[in-house]
Amino acid sequence: DKELTLQNEEDMYDKSIEQLPKALFSDKIELLEWEGFWSEPTIIKAAMKFKTTFQTEPNDVLLASSMKTGTTWLKAICACIMQGNKEEEDLLVKDNPHFHIPTIEAMNYFIKNPTQDLCTMHFPRLFHTHLPYRVLPDSIKNSDNCKIIYIARNPKDTLISMWHFFNHNHKRVEKNFPLEKVFECFCNGFHHYGPFFEHVLEYWKESKKKPQKILFLKYEDLKMDPKKEVKKIALFLGKPFDNEEDVEKVLWRCSLERLKNLEVNKSGSLFADIPNSSFFRKGVVGDWKNYMTPEMEEKLEKITSLKLQGSGLQL
Ligand code: A3P
């Protein structure tokens, strides 16, 4: 009986997905539109399940971000802080940050059986999502106990990082995503988890309304003053540092240079079609200048100022 119910549920989700608008990202990857955002069919299905079935537990922490905005770095930092920065073995040597803090809607296990697999996580649970705020389960939105940390990044670097990611790492499709195509998609809000600006603005507005619940970070701030930002994160997580040495230790453990050169990240692979190495590239602010034409720069800047106008947010 239970199996039949599960099968019925699967069928129901599959049916809902069939009805959704679809289009090809950069002529290659099929994306569906659900609740005003775009993503791949398996992700949308997992997002639907997540929204309808998920229940928070006390002290859950949800990390949230668009793609390519510093998710891996934030995951590494939070995993280290929660571990308590003891002298014991460094978690990050053993596994990639995405292993320690799973992205709910992208994990195979979640796609299969979300509730059961989340139950086996250690407490306090730390997980991540790329989903927009509007489709988060009510139990997360309404709970005073579940904190959210969001990381944003300037749209130009985000876009260039995304373009590299698809060209170098997407093994399912031919590796040829011309910048012009990816640029057009991004500007039109048609990309994984897009539109980008709505994604950032929703979390930004919520963080203004509920600063105790949502901590809003920027990749650029983390690069500019990492100590200050990491202390902020630790405090928010209820794990303030005792001394400066510990702050430095976390930053060193989570540095791009170190993570990039760890064996697990050089050769390992957590997702079938994405090697761990693909999460570590240059990690600099302003790399877009090496790729975008002045016309692209002008167009994206116009869109950015139009979208962010009056919000008090600068990216
Ligand atoms: P670039 O492509 O600009 O180098 P995400 O983790 O959300 O997928 O974002 C990936 C971006 O974060 C990449 O940017 C990557 O190089 C950068 N990044 C990954 N780990 C980092 C770290 N430990 N410190 C700083 N930047 C990091």
Residues whose N, C-alpha, C, O or C-beta is under 5 A from the ligand:
A	BS01	A3P	S66 M67 K68 T69 G70 T71 T72 W73 D157 S161 C254 S255 L256 F279 F280 R281 K282 G283 V284
